[in-house]
């Protein structure tokens, strides 16, 4: 059995894409009420990363960023990190891809969006995306 230095909350997911990130040093959360409530409760912004298993650039970003201990430490310190498989959650992908396209006039994957919860708002607002 392989030993991994890191295991995050994605280990309990069924998506091959999410499981691919289960041993990143980034403290990934799956999309859901637990992660969103934690962001609200701790008053921390969300780093939302959306991709899919056959996306070449998603794998490049994982190697260059999400497997990097220094980058992961900064992400973990500053954000609630949420990873979404666009094939399993097309609703989340469509919502935030629409925001990215409206704000930047372009879009693609991997999609990264920084979200905040304005006071008393039920949904997170995108503040920066790419």
Secondary structure, 3 states (H helix, E strand, C coil): CCCCCCCCHHHHCCCHHHHHCCCCCCCEEECCHHHHHHHHHHCCCEEEEEECCCCHHHHHHHHHHHCCHHHHHHHHHHCEEEEEECCCCHHHHHHHHHHHHHHHCCCCCCEEEEEECCCCCCCCEEEEEC
